[in-house]
Structure formats: C-alpha cells, structure tokens
Amino acid sequence: MKDIFDAITASQNELLDRMTDATAWSPSDRMLAWTAQFQEWGSTAGILQRGISIHMEKLMQSHSERLKETAERTTAFAHQLLEPAKGTTVLDAWNEYLFDAAQRMTLTLDTLRERGDIYLDHEAAGCPPVLAYDYELVLDGADLPRPCNYMLLKILPPEGCEILDWKRPYVIIDPRAGHGAGIGGFKPDSQVGVALRDGHPVYFVAFRRMPEPGQTLAAVTHAEAAFVSKVRELHPDSPLPVVAGNCQGGWAALLLAATNPDLCGPVLLNGAPVQTWAGRVGENPMRYNGGVLGGTANAMLAADLGHGIYDGADIVQNFELLNPSRNYFGKYFDLYSKVDTERERFLEFERWWGGFFLLNEAEMRWIVEQLFVGNRLAKNEARLEPGRPVDIKSIRSPIIAFASRGDNITPPQQALNWILDTYTDEREIAIRGQRIIYMVHEQIGHLGIFVSSKIARREHTHVASTLKTIESLAPGLYEMTIEDFEGPLMERTFTVSFHERKMTDIAAFDDGRDDEIPFAAVARHSEQQAEAYDVLLRPFVQAMVTEEGADLRRKMHPMRLQRGLFSSRNPLVAPLKEAAGRATRERKPARADNPFLLGETIFAGMVEQSLDLWRDWRDMGHEATFYGLWGTPVARWFGRTHQPGRTLKTEEELLSLPAVRAALHHLEEGGFAEAVIRMLILLADSRGNVRSDRLERASRILTQNEPFRSIPADTRALILNEQKLIVEFAPQAAMSSLARLLKTPEERRLAVLVVQYVPGPRAEMTEHTRAVIDRFIEVLELDMTPGDVLDDPLDEAGAPPAVSRAPVARRIRSAPAHSL
C-alpha cells in the first residue's frame, strides 16, 4: 500500500492538499493514514533489524577471528616458554625482556615529553602550517575588506624542482576542522609534492589559530576567491587554477566554485562530506551524532562558553572517540614497541594533530545548520549569507571527487550522493556542460586520502597528470579507474581510464536512502532547539561568561592538558630527558625471538580488542537509539517539511531546456571543427570508456593543432558541450548530418583519419568502435579502407589541407556564456 509519508514528500500529492482541511478527511483517508503509520513502524523496524544484524555479523566475524588469532599466538607463546631458544633459559629471556622494556618505556615517556614541548612551542608560535616545504606569504586575509584569518602561501620548490609558470597552478585548501593547516603538504610524497614534481606552481590556503572578530564563512569564501584571483593574476598565461579541497576544504571549494563560477579551473574534492545524511546502515555511526548528542544548540552553547569562540579541540576529541582503541592505546603501543624507529614519525604527526584551532560561533553554526545537521547544500537550500544562495549546478568547472570505502569519517555516500540530489540524471550534467569524475579507493582511511605517500604516488599523481586532458572529455558523469600496467611495486606505471556512468552506478554505493528520512526530523528539531536556546538561555549564559573564564576553559581541555602537563615545564617530567639519553647510550634491545615480546603483543592485542568491542557495541546502540527516537511515524511526520532531496527537473523539462533546443536547432550547422568533435563524441559513446592515452591524443588534437588551436578555449568548450547535447538527444541525426558539416572529400577524409588516430591501432579497438568508424566512412561516402593511423593527421609537419572554419564556432563565440 502507498506510504503516506513518502507521498507527502511529493508536492503534487493529492492527499497532502486534502490534509490542509481537516473537514475534508473521509473515513477512507483516515484509514489510509493509520495504515501508513503502521507501515512506517515496519520501515523503521526493518532498518533497525538490518542495522543490528550487520553490527552483530561484524562483531561475530571480526572478534571471533581475532580471538582465534589470539589463542593461536598464546599457544605459540606457551610453547616458547616451555622450549626456550638453545643456550638460553626462561629466566634469561625474562631478564633480557625486562631490561629492554624498561628502556623502551623510558624512551616512550621521553617522546611524550618531547611531544608536550613541541605542543607548547607550536602554540606559542601561533600554530604555523606544518608543511614539509618552505613558503612565502602572498596575500593575507586579514588585510582584505572583509578580514579573516586565512592566508595564501606560495610553496617554494625544493632544490632540483623546476617550476614552469605556463603550467596550471594548484590552489590547495586544507580542512579547518579543529586542526591546523598543512596536512596536504605534510610529506614530500603528497598533493603538493606531486604537483611540484610535475612543474606546477603550488599555492596553499592556510589559516591562523584565532579567527578575526566577526569572521563568517562568507568572509572566508570571499577571501578564497581573492586568493584564486591573485593566483590568476600571477600566472596570466596559464589555464585556470586547480582548486583542491581536502575533507572540509572540499565543501569550501564547492562554495567557492558555486559562488564564483568563472574563477576556478577543475575542482578536486578529496574525502569531502557534502551529503552529510548519507551512509550505510550498520557502517557509518558518525552521521548520527546530531540526532543523539544534540544539534545546533550544543554548538551554540559551546561557543558561548568560549566567549563567542568554538574550540576546535572538541572536534578533535570527537574524531578520537570514533576509534578509541587506536587513538587511546594503539598508537602509543606502536610507539612503545618500535620506539627506536617510530619516534620521529610519531612526533611529526602529533605536531599537526595537537594543533587546536578556533572558530567563531557564526562559522560553526553555519557548518552545523547548513551541512552536518541541516544538509542544505545538497538540497539547494544553503545560503552563504542573506540573499546569496548556493547552487552547485552553477559550477562550470570539471569536478573530480575522490572517496574511499575505508573512510569511516566521509564514506563514499557522503562524498558522492550530492550528485544524485543535484542533477535529475547524468543527461542533465551533460546539458549543463558539466564534467563530474569520481574515483573510489577500496580501503584507504580518511587521512590517508591526502596524507598517505602511497596514495600520493598513485592516485594523486594520475589525477594531476589527467587534469591536463580532463577538459577534453565530453560533458557527463565518469568514473576514473587506475589499473596496474607494468613495473615493480614502488615504480609501477598505471593506465588510467574514464568510464561513462549513470546515476544508478553512484546509487549502488548505498544500501537505499530510506534511512535518511529520520534526519529530517533531527534538522527541524535542531532549528527549534536553537531558537529556544537563543531566546531563553543564551542571554544568561553569555552574561556569566568572561574572556578570562573562556580562556581558562580552553586551557583546561583534556586534549591540551595531556600535552601541556607532560612537558619539560613539569618538574616531575623534566628528568626524563636525561634518563632517555642514558637509555639510548646503553640501548640493548631484546632478541626478536624473545618469547616475552610475543606475550607483550598478545596483551596489547587483547586490550585493543576490548576497546574495539566496546566501540562496536557503542556504535550499534548509537544507531539503534537514533532510529528509535527519530524513525517513528510521529518523528517522520514532524520532519516532513525537511525531507531529504530537492525538486529535480522531469525528463520533459530537461528536453525543453534552452541549451538542448538551441543545440538541436543547430544540428546541421558547423564546419570541420564541429564535425570532428561530434565524431569523437560518437566514438567515445561507442566505447563507453576512454583510456588516458586516447584522451591525451584527443586533447592534443583539440588544443595544439589547427583549426582547433586558434579557437579560444571557452569557445572550444562551448562547441564540445553543444555537440555532446546533439549526440545525446539526437544520435541518429548527429551521424547522418555529418556530410552537411564536411563539404569536401578532402575534409571528410581528413576527419576520418583524425578519429582513427585517437583510439590508436585498429587491433586495440573494440568491435563497436570499428563499426562506428566504418559507419563514418559510409555516411561521408568515402572510398577508403580503414586502417591504423599512428601519426597525427593534423600535425603541422604533415601540412594538412585547408579546412573550413565553422560558422557555429563564430556563432558561439558571440553568444553569452550562460546561453549553453
């Protein structure tokens, strides 16, 4: 039976109109409502059952395997005790282990002391970016008309790295989520390192610890727009800059591109949470925090207790609670067990992890209301400031979204489902001249997306290299895949392919979207809760808080205390430095086959498993509590006005858009340039995917050879967009009308040679691709046999015959940009 609450989501629902008048309800309507309520109970029960089932299955599978492994290792430990190594006794092994363990403990405690010293020095210095490169300040946001604590840094290339000013600059926006800036350039093998090695100028958007008075997210976006404008000014001969956003820097990059559509080049989103309600039942517990722990009012209260400042240490603490076994035990045991080699790596990371940054109340409230609880950006309801809505559809630059199945902070659903909510289908992406490319890693964690050197050497390297050619893709939705090609593991080269995708391919990452409906009730409750707090409690809280009290509260935060108290300033800790020096000089590690090292590892594994078990039960209870509170029929009714999703165009409305009608009207207009671009799109559609080497050849044809080279880039893009629409909505006519664009036999022959050159040797083509090329020859009435075209037919050395200049190109050149 039809679900009344799902039906309410549709504005055209007849029953909703009748509900506005209680007297119009007939007995059958009331029975329908009661039936629907029972169905809602069933839907919630189904979600709860599925979630608990998934949690229990993971609990049983994961912990039973770990218990089995522990039992096997315990047996091995007992065997080693009963049969010690030749020439030794158990007592010898125990004494050796005790001496080694004492030295390692001393060195570990000294490392924690040094971490405290680094933290205090870092705080005293204002928490500068933790970049692995030298840099210089280019533009300070504090000096802009709307001041903010952001700044634009130019990365100075290391010795032996040549920067080419004509290459596309990179502008990297790091997340401001409690930590400081620099994680994107934290290691030599990083986003920054990859771009520098390829000769690109690199700029970094960093920020100071304390926000400017009155700073808002709108002021930050204005500053970032000024930064990109400055980069364009410094590199007038290069293409538009790449804007790369990491984590929360990703949605910041989207805000920048949506509010300044002509400013940015390709927009790269690395693990960016945009559709924050999305996720899989039983897998992504962090998204429930707003409903279980409270909404906007909590952030407002925390900011009021901070005298208008929200403490980023609270955000970092939430991240740590997500995986307590790792953050409260595992990383310290790893340091203790490998202190001879792990000390520097531990301190390097802790320098960034322990730098706690602050946000204004207005900034944090916008983030909570518009994104994490309200989810307004994906619903097209976000407003950067009064009278300034943000519509992702207005972005014209290519968007590349990088996500990972192993990311428990920003799962693929949160990184990609905004595409489902923004566009009717993949054809609307093409109609709007947009290119959206996504890539999903199988296992890398959240920080690994922009920290891991392996990821930088593989994914970021190929994203950087393919950005040169990505704008030669026809508008549409693509998945980028990286396949092993050849070479040893650390020097392996890869083949990059772009596969045309549909919305259903993105939806397949999710397990359905019914589980998002209860978030609407949370969003509405959060709004009302915030209003009540603002009117009833806020005046009293603000009256009781002083700047000194707020500063003391920040200093007493557990995240700061654990570092500050365990530093050289504490007279009980200071002697550790001398003791560690003595331990280093007298260091005598236990032998690798010492049985008590195995026992130590077994004990650590049991502690970690105990914490993981608690976390897994907590997450299951967290999810069950959320749906138990917000998944009831009453709660769903309460949240009906905030239901997920936005009003999307119908198929008929897509066909009637001016861009589609204009493209089909000019179906038979154009010349050589339009014909070749149309043929390349028809060829790409026949394959369903494009390899990077073929895309590079197509890019070279469209940018370095005449007649394309003399066509301005914007005009070339508009021609590409228009021809894509013609192929998408009139494929048969697009093929049959080619002869009207190519007037002479010479032009027709040259065009066919060009489209044979792009896919490479005929033996590597698919049967469908060969059939399309044969069809070109037939339609153009050419007397030629298709074969291998290995040299560029438009190469100047080959002196191609003169070709007609396209009237469509001239027409588009004079048309306003928004017409397509």
N, C-alpha and C positions, 0 to 999 in steps of 0.2 A: 504494500500500500504506500502511496505517496507520503513522503516525510514532510510534515508541515513546516518544520524549522528550516529544512533545506529549501523548501519552496519560498519561504519568506525572504531568503537571500535575493531572489529574483524580483526586481521592482515591478515587473509586469504581472506578477502573480495575482490572479483574480481574488483569491481568498483573502489576501492581505488588504485589498481595498475594502472588502466586506467587514474586516475586523475593525476598521475605523469607526464603525457604527455598531454598537453593541446590540441595538434593537434589530439589526438585520440578520443576526445569527439564527439560523434554523436549527432544529434538533440534530439534523444530519451533520451540520457544520460542527456542532459541539462534540458529536461522537467522533468526527474526523480528528478534532483537536486532541481528544482523550487518547485515541488510537495512536496518534503521532507521538504523544508523550511517552506511551509505553514503548514505542519504537526507539525513542531517544534513550530510554533506560537500557534497551537492548544494545544500542550502539556504544554507549559508554561501557557497559559490561563487556562487550566484545573487545574494546580497546584495552580495558584493564586485564582481561583474561589473556589477550595476546602479549601485553607487556610483561605480566608476571611469568607467563610461560617462557618468553625469551630470556628474561632475567634468570629464572631457575635453571633453564637449559645451560646458559653460560656459566652459572655458578657450579653446576654439577660437572660440566665438562672441564672447565678451567681448573677448578680446585681439586677435582679428583686426579687429573693428570699431574698436578703439582704435588699432591700428596703421594702419588705413586713414585714420582721422581725423588721426593724427599726420603721415602722408605728405601729406595734403591741406594741412595747415597749414604744413608745411615748404616745400611748393611755393609757397604764398602768401608765406611769409617770403622765399624766394629772389626771387620776383617783386618784392616791395617793395624789396629791396636793389638789384636791377637797375634799377628805375624808382622812385627816391625821390620824395617829395612835391614839388610845384612850389615852387621857391625854396629848396630845401634840398639838401644833399649827404649821402652816407652818413656822411662824417666828422662833419658837423654833428649828425646823428641819434645817432651813437656817443657824441660828447662830451655831448650832452644826456642820453642814457641813463645814462652813467657817473655824471654829477652826481646824477641822480635816484636811481639805485641806491645810491650811497654814502649819500645822506640817508636813504633808506628802511632801509638796513641799520643805520645809527646809531639810528634811531627804534625799529627792531625789537629791537635788543640792549638799548636802554634799557627797552623794555616788559618784556623778560625780567628785567632788573634789578629793575624795579618788582614783577614777579611774585614774585621772591625775597624782597623786602622785605615784601610782603603775606603771604607764607607764614610768615615768621618772626614777624611781628606777630600773625598769626592763631593760630599755635602758642602764643605767649606769653600770649594772651588765653584759652587753653583751647579754641580752635576752636568759638566760639559758632555757632548756626544762621545760615545765610546767607539768611535770609528777607528779602524786599523790604518787609516790614511791621514796624511796631513791635509789641511783645508784652509780656506780663507773666506772671510765674511764678504758676501756680495751685496746683500740687501737685508736690512734689519726691520722686522715688522713693527718694532716699537717706534720707528720714525715715519710710519705711514699715517695717512689722515685718520684711519681707524686703527689705533695701536693694538698690537697683540704681541705675545711672547714668542712668536715664530720668527725664524730667520732662514735666509737662503745661503747655503755654503757651497763653494766650488771645491770639488775634490781635486787635490794636486796629484798628478800621476806620479807613481814611483819611478825611480831611475830605470831607463831602458824601455819605458812605455811611451810611445808616440801618440799624441792626440791630434786628430785631423778635424779642423774647425768646420769643414764642409759636411761632416757626418752628423747624423741626427743626435741632438743632445738627449740625455736622460735626466729626468727630474724624479727623485725617489722620495716618497712621503712615508715616513715611519709612523707606527701607531703611537698615539698618546693615550695609553690605557693603563696608567699607573707607573709605567717605566719611562725612562728617558729615551732619547733618540740614539741611533747608531747601529741597531741590530741588523739593518740591511747592508751595512758595510763593516760588519763585526769581524770578518775574517778575510784574508786575501782571496780565497775562493768564495765569492759572494756575488750578489747582484752588481755591486759596484765594481768588483774585480773583473767580472765577465765583460762589462761594458767598456772598462778602461783598456783591457787587453785587445778589444776589437777596435780601438781608436776613437771611441765616442767620448765627447765631453760629458762629464757627470756632475750633476748638482744634487745637493741633499737638502731636504726641508727638515730642519731641526727645530727645537724649541727649548726655551729656558724652563727652569723648575717652577717658577711662580708666574701665574698669568697676570696680565696687565689689568688694572682696575676697570671694571665694566666690560671686560672682554667677552664676546659671544662667538658662537660658531659662525655666524655671518661675517664677523670681522676676520676670523681665521680664513674663511673661503675667499674673502676679498684679498687678503694678504697672499694666499697661494696663487690667485690669479695675477697679482702684481709680480710674483716671483717668476711665473711662466712667461709673462710679458717681457721681463728683464732678460730671461734666457734667450727669447726670440730676438731681442734687440742685440744681444751679444753675438748671436750666430745668424745673421740675416740671410746667409746663402745656404743654410741647411734646411732640411724638412722640419715640419712642426715637431716639437719635443715629445718624446715618450714620457708619459706620466705614470709611474709605477707606485701603487699603493699597497702597503703591507698591512694585513689584518684590518684594524680600524682605519688605517690610512687608505684602505681600499674604498670604503664608502665615502671617505673625504674626497678621493679622486673622482668618484661619480658625481658628488655635489659640484665639484669644480667644473667638470666637463658638461654637466647638465645646465649650469647657470652661465657658462661661457663656451657655447658650442663651437665657436670659430677659433678658439685659442689653443687647443691641445691637439697633439697627434694621437697615436694609439694609446689607449688607456689599459694598463696592466693591473689586474686585481689578484693579489696573492693571499688566499685564505681570508677573503673579506666577507664578514657577516652582513648581508644585505636583506635577505628574507629571514628575519630572526625568529619567526614562529616555527620554521620548518625543521624537520628532523625525522628520525625513525623511532617508532615506539620501541622501548626496551634498549635504546642505544645512546641517546643524547640527552642526559639528565640536566645539563646546564641551562637549557632553554626554559625549564620550569621555575627558575629562581624567582622571576617576577610574581608568579602566582602563589608560591609557597612562602617566600620570605618577605613579600611586600612589594609594592610598586613605586610610583614616583615619590610618594610621601616619605619613604625611607631615605631616598637620596636628598630630598629637601631638608629633612631633619639632620642628616649627617653634615650637610653643608652649613646649616645654621649653627650647629655645634662647633663648626670650624670658622665661625665668624664670616660666613659667605664663601668659604673655600672648602671644596670637596677634596679629601685626602686620597691620593692615588694608592696609598698603602692598603686601603680597604679592598681595592680591586685586585691587587697582587695577592692579598690573603685569600680571596675567593678562588683565584687560579690555583693556589697551593692546595686548598681544600678539595679541589677537583680530583687530585691524585695524591692523597696523604702518604701512601707508602713510599712513593718516590721522593716527595718534597720534604718529608719529615724524618725519613730514615734512609732510604735507598741511596740518595746522592751523597750522604755523609758516610755511609758504609763503603761506597765505592772509593771515596777519598781515603778512608782509613786503610782499606785493603790494598790500594795502589798508590799510596802517598808518595812513593819515590818518583812516580811518573805523572800523577794526576794533579799535583799541586797547582801548577801554572794554569792549566785548563780550568780548574775549579775557580780560581781567583779571577780569571778573565771573565767568565760568565757571571759570577756573583757581583762583579763591578757594575754590570748592567742591571741584573735582577734586583740589586739592592739600592738602585737609584730611584727614589719615590718622588713622583711629580704631582702637581696640584692642578685642579681645575676650578674655574668659577662655578657658582651654583647655576647660573644660566646655561653654561655649557653642558654640565652634567644633566640638568633637567631636560635639555633638548635631546640629548643622546637617549635618555630613558624613555621620554614621551614619544619621540618621533621614530625611534628604532627598536630598542630592545623590548619594550612593553607595547608601544602603540603600533609598531610595524608599518608606519605610514609611508615610508619611502617606496616600498614595493607596491603599496596600494594607491600611489599617486596622490596622497593627501599631505605629504610633508611640505612645510613652509620654512624656508631658511630664515625668513623674517617676515613681518606683516606685509602682505601684498606681493610676496615673492615666492610663488610655488615652485616646487622642484619636480620636473617631469623627465624621467630617464629617457623617454622616447626622443627628447630633443637632442640627445648626444649624436653627433655625426661621425665622430672618430671611431675607428675599429676598437672593439673591447675584447681583451683576452683575459679570461677568468681561469685561475689555477687553483684547484682544490685537491683534497686527498681524502680517501676513505678512512685513513688512520687518524684524521684530525678530530679530536673529541671536543674542541672548542668551536671551530667553524666547520661542521660537516658539509659534504657536497651539496646537500639540500639547501642549506643557508647560503652557500656561495653561488648557487645556480637557479634556484626556484624563482628568483625575481624575474627571470626571463619569461617563465610561464605566466607570471602575473602582469607583466608589462605589455606583452605582444599577444595578439589573437592567435597567431601561429607563425611558423617560420616564413610564410609568404609576406606577412606584414613587415618583418625585419628587412626583407628584400625591397619591398615597396618604399620603405623609408631610407633606402640606400645605406643600410647599416650592415656591418660585418661583426658578428659575435663569434668568437672562437673560445672553446673551453677545453681544458685538459684536466684529467682526474688521475692523480697518482694512487697507487694501490695501498700504500702502507705508511708513508711518511707522516710524522706528527705535525702539530700546528707550527711550532717554532722551526721545525726542520724545513718548512717550505721556504723560509727566507734566511735560515741560518746554516743549514747543512751544506758542507762543502761538496758532498756527492751530488746533491740536488743542483747546486750551482754549476758543477762541471757538466751536468747532463741537461736538465730541463731549462734552466735559465740561459745556458749557452745557446741552445737551439731556439728558444723564444727570441733571444737577441738577434740571432742570425736571420730568422724568418721574418722579423719585423721589416726587413728591407723589402720583402716581396709580398707581405700580407695584404697591402692595399691594392695589389693586383688581383686579389680574389674577387669574384663577383659577389655582390651583396647577398647575405644569407647567414644561416647558422651552420657552424662547422665544429667538429671535434678534431683536435690536434693529437696525434699519436706519435710516439717516438719508438722506433723499432731498432733492435740490435742489428748492426751491419757487419762490422769486422774489427779486428784488432784485439789486443789484450784488454783485460778488465779496466785498468786505470787509463788506457789510452784509446778506448774503443770509440769508433765513429758510428753515427746513427743516421738512419733515414727517417725524415720527418714527413708525415702525410697529413693532409687535411681531408676529412670525410664529411660530406654534407649530411646533416642530421635534421630530424624533426623534433617537435616539442615532446613527442612521446618518448624519445630517447632520454631526454632530461627527466621526464616524469618517472622513468624506470629506475632512477636512483632512489626514489622514495617508495614507501610502502602504502601509498594512499595519502589523502590530505584531510580525511575526516578528523584526524587527531589535532588539527589546527583550530577547529571551531571553538573549543573552550577558551582559547587565548583571547577571543573577542570579549568575553565576559571579564577577563582579567584587565583588559585595556580600559573598558568602561568603568570598572570598579576603581582602577588606578586614578582615573580622571576625577571621580567623585571624592576619593580619598584625599587627593592632592588639594582639591577645593576646600574640603572640610579642614584639613590641617592649616591651609593658608589663612583661613578666616578665624578659626577657633583657637589654634595652638601657637601658630608661628609668632604672633606678637609677644607672647610670654617667653617663648624660648629665646628669641632674639634679644629680649630685654635682659635676660640673665647671663648671656654670653659676652665675654670680653675678648679682646685681641690676645691678651696675655693668657687667658684660660684656654683659648683655642690653640695657641702655640704650644702650651703645656700638654694638651691632649694629643697633639701630633707627635710630640717628643716621646710621650709615654706609650705610643702604639707598639704592640708586641713585635711587629716587623722591624721596627727601629731599635727597640730595646735589646733584642737578641744580638744585634750587631754592635751597638754602641757600648753595652756593658761588657762585652767580651772583646775589649780592645786594650791597647797598651796603656790607656789612661786609667784603667782599673789596676790598682797596685797588686791585687791578687793574681792578675793575669800577666802582668809585665815580665815576671821571671821566666815565663815560658820561652822567651826568645833565646835566652842563654842555654836553657835546658835543651831546646831543639838544636842549637848549634853543636852541643856536646853529642847529642844523639846522631847527628849527621856525621860527625867525625868518627864516631865509634860504630857506625851502622853495620849490623850483621844480620841480614835477612835470613829467615828460616828457609831451609831447602824446600823446593817445590813439592816433594813427596812427603813432607811432614804431615802426619795424619790430622793434627790439630788444626791445620789450615782448612782442611776439608770440614772438620767439625764446626769451625767458625763460619764457613759458608753455609752450612746446613742451618745453623742457628739464625743467621741473617735471613735466609730464605723463609724460615718459619715466621719470623717477625713480619716480614713484608707480606707474606700470605695472610697473616692475621689482619693486618691493616687493609689489605685488598678485600678480604671477606667482609670486614665492617663497611668499607666503601660500597661494595656491591649490594649489601642489604640496605644501606642508607639510600642508594640511588633507586632501588626498587620501591622502597617506602616513599621516597620523594615523588616518584612518578604516580604511584597509586593515590597518594594524598592529593596531588594536583587534579587528577581526573575525578576523584571522589568529591572534591569541592566544586570544580568548575565544569564538570561534564554532565551534571544533572539537567533535566529538562528546564527547571527554573533558571539555572545559570545560563543555559544556552538561550533561553528567551530573553534574559537580561542582556546578553551580549549581541542580540540580533542586529542592532544598529552599527556594530563594529565588526561585522562578519569579515572574514578574510577575502581577499580578491578585490579587483577593481572592475569597472564596467568596460568590457572589451568590445571592439567592433565585430559585427557579424560578417559572414563571408560576403554577403551582398554589399555591405558598406565598404569592405576592402576593395571590391571591384569598382566601386564608384568613386574612389579617391581620385583627386585631380591628377596625381602623379601617374596612376595606371591609365587613365583615359588619355592623358597627354602622350604617354609612350605609345599606346596603341594607335593613336591618331597619326603618329609619325612613323608607322611601321615600314613604309616604303620610301622613307626619306633618309638620305645619307650618302656616304661615299665609301672609299676604301677603308678608312679608319673604323667606321661603324660596322662595316661588313666583317672585318677581321675580328673585332671584339665580339660580335654576335656569334661568329663561328667558333671562337674559343670558348664561349659560354656554353654553346650547344655541345661542344666536345667534352667540356667538364661535366655537364649534366649527364652525358652518356656514361661517364666513368663512375660518377658518384663519389669520387675522391680524387685528390690532387697531391702528388708527391712533390716534395720541396724542390727537387731538381727541375721538374717540369714547371713549377711555379716561378722559379728563378729565370728560366728561359722566357716564359711569358712576360715577366716583369722587364726583362732586358728588351724584348720586342717593343713593349708599350712605353718605355721610358728613354731608350738610348738610340732607337732607330727612327728615321723619317718614314712616314709623315707624322708619327706619334710624338717625336721629341719636341717638335715646335708647338705642340698643343699644350697650353697651360695645364698644370696638374689638376686644378679644380675642374676645368672643363673636361679633362680626360676622365675624371671620376664621375662626372655627371653623365657622360656618354656611357660609361660602364654600367651605371645604375639604370639608365633608360633601356639599354639593350637587355639587361637582366630581366626587367619587367616584361619586355616583349617576349623573350624566351619563356618566361614563367607563365604568362597568361595567354599566349598565342603561339605555342611551339611549332605547329604545322605551318602557319602563315609566316613565322620567322624564318623557317627553312625555305619555303617556296618563293619568298620575295627577295632572296639574296641576289638573284640575277638583276633586279632593278637597282640595286646599290652598286654593283660591279658592272660597269658599262662595257668595257672592252675585254677581249680574250686575254690580253696581257695582264690586266688587273686580276682577272679571275684565276689565271694560272698562278700568279704570284701569291694570291691569298691562300690558295690550296697548299702551296709549298710552305707557307708560314705555319698553317695549322698542322701540317705534317711534321714540321721541325719541333714544335713544342712538346708533344708526347714522346719524342725520341724514336729509336729504331722500331720498325713495324712489328718485329718479333716480340717486343715488350708490351705492345698494345693489347688490350682486351679485344675479344671478338666484336663487342658492341662498338668500341672506338673505331675499329677498322671499318665497320659497316657505316658509321656516321661519315667518315671521310669519303667512302665510296659514294654515299648519298650526295655529299657536296659536289663531287665531280659530275654526278648525274644531273643535279639541279642546274649547275652552271654550264652544262652542255659542253664539257671539255673532252677533247680526245687525248687523254693521258692515262698512264698506268701508275697507280700509287706505289710508292717505294720508300726507302729510307732517305730522309733529309737530315744530314748530320751537321751541315753548316748553315748559319743564319742567312736566310734568303734576302734579308733587308740590310745586311752588313754593307757599309759604305764601300768596302773593297770590291764587292760584287756589282756595284753600280746598278741597282735595280731600276727598272724603267719608271718613268714618271707616273704617279698615280693621282687620281682626282682628289681634291680637298673636299671635305664633307660639308655640305650645306647644313647638316644637323649640328656639326661642331660649331659653325658660326652662329646658328640659331641659339644653341645652348649657351654660348659664350656671352650673349647679350641678355640672357634670361636671369632673373633674380635667383639666388641660391635656394630659396625656400620653395620654388615652384616645383621642384622634384623631391 
